[in-house]
Amino acid sequence: MDYEQIKNLIGRILISAIFIYAIPEKIMHFQRTVEIISNKNIPTLLAPFLLFSAIVCLIFGSILFISGFKQKFGAFLLLLFIIPTTFIFHLFPFQARDFLMNTGLVGGLILGLNKAKSKSLKDIFYNQ
């Protein structure tokens, strides 16, 4: 592994850490989490399906994103989890800190969608 690959791996691990941290809580306290989801005006019959889907997205998204194997799909799965979660749980009532932390993660995952080396802002503006 060269320096660039190690750096990318560390970045992917750090971005995924919060998602991995959330998995056991959602599994061990499934019913309580379903109730929390239902309290956000999500239909009671839909809440368990959404939570199960979220857990699947978190597990497979984290594995794929960290490993770099199907990194784009892993980033997509994590985005599929975090974007609606951010709006449902942190927008009303507005929780600035949590909302901004999640949008930061969204930014990192969007970068993760681009597996190919991209130009830096310096390169983009310098070559004009």
C-alpha positions in Angstrom: 0.0 0.0 0.0 1.4 3.4 -0.9 0.9 6.6 1.1 -2.1 7.7 -1.0 -3.9 4.4 -0.5 -3.2 4.5 3.3 -4.4 8.1 3.5 -7.7 7.2 1.6 -8.3 4.2 3.8 -7.8 6.2 7.0 -10.3 8.8 5.7 -12.9 6.2 4.8 -12.5 4.6 8.3 -12.9 8.0 10.0 -16.0 8.9 7.9 -17.6 5.5 8.6 -16.8 5.4 12.3 -20.0 7.2 13.4 -22.1 4.8 11.2 -20.5 1.7 12.7 -21.0 3.1 16.2 -24.7 3.5 15.5 -25.3 -0.1 14.4 -25.3 -2.0 17.7 -27.6 0.5 19.4 -30.2 0.1 16.6 -30.0 -3.7 16.7 -30.0 -4.1 20.5 -32.8 -1.6 21.1 -34.8 -2.2 17.9 -38.3 -1.7 19.4 -37.3 1.4 21.3 -35.8 2.8 18.1 -39.0 2.0 16.2 -41.0 4.0 18.8 -38.6 6.9 18.3 -39.1 6.8 14.5 -42.9 6.5 15.0 -42.9 9.6 17.2 -41.6 11.5 14.2 -44.9 11.0 12.4 -43.7 8.0 10.5 -46.5 5.4 10.3 -46.1 2.7 12.9 -46.3 -0.1 10.3 -43.6 1.5 8.2 -41.1 2.3 11.1 -39.8 -1.3 11.5 -39.2 -1.7 7.8 -37.4 1.7 7.7 -35.2 0.8 10.7 -34.3 -2.6 9.2 -33.4 -0.9 5.9 -31.3 1.6 7.8 -29.4 -1.1 9.6 -28.8 -2.9 6.3 -27.6 0.4 4.7 -25.3 1.0 7.7 -23.7 -2.4 7.8 -23.2 -2.9 4.0 -22.5 0.7 3.3 -19.8 0.8 5.9 -18.2 -2.4 4.8 -18.1 -1.4 1.2 -17.0 2.1 1.8 -14.2 1.2 4.1 -12.9 -1.7 2.0 -12.9 0.4 -1.1 -14.6 -2.5 -2.9 -17.7 -0.9 -4.5 -16.8 2.3 -2.6 -19.3 4.3 -4.6 -22.2 1.9 -3.8 -21.1 2.0 -0.1 -21.2 5.8 -0.1 -24.6 5.7 -1.8 -26.0 3.3 0.9 -24.7 5.6 3.7 -26.1 8.6 2.0 -29.4 6.8 1.6 -29.4 6.5 5.4 -28.0 9.9 6.5 -29.9 12.3 4.3 -33.5 11.4 5.3 -32.3 10.8 8.9 -30.9 14.3 9.0 -34.1 15.9 7.8 -36.4 13.7 9.9 -34.5 14.0 13.2 -32.5 17.2 13.1 -34.4 19.7 11.0 -37.7 19.9 13.0 -36.9 21.0 15.7 -33.7 22.4 14.3 -30.6 21.0 16.0 -27.8 23.1 14.5 -24.9 21.0 15.8 -26.3 17.6 14.7 -27.6 19.0 11.4 -24.2 20.5 10.6 -22.3 17.3 11.6 -24.5 15.2 9.4 -24.1 17.6 6.5 -20.3 17.4 7.0 -20.6 13.6 6.7 -22.8 14.0 3.6 -20.0 16.1 2.1 -17.4 13.4 2.9 -19.6 10.7 1.4 -20.2 12.8 -1.7 -16.4 12.9 -2.1 -16.4 9.1 -1.6 -18.7 8.8 -4.6 -15.8 9.9 -6.7 -13.5 7.0 -6.7 -11.2 8.4 -9.4 -8.6 10.9 -8.5 -10.1 14.3 -8.9 -8.5 17.6 -9.3 -8.1 19.9 -6.3 -9.6 23.3 -6.3 -6.1 24.7 -6.8 -5.7 22.7 -10.0 -9.1 23.7 -11.2 -8.5 27.4 -10.7 -4.8 27.4 -11.7 -5.5 25.8 -15.1 -8.1 28.3 -16.2 
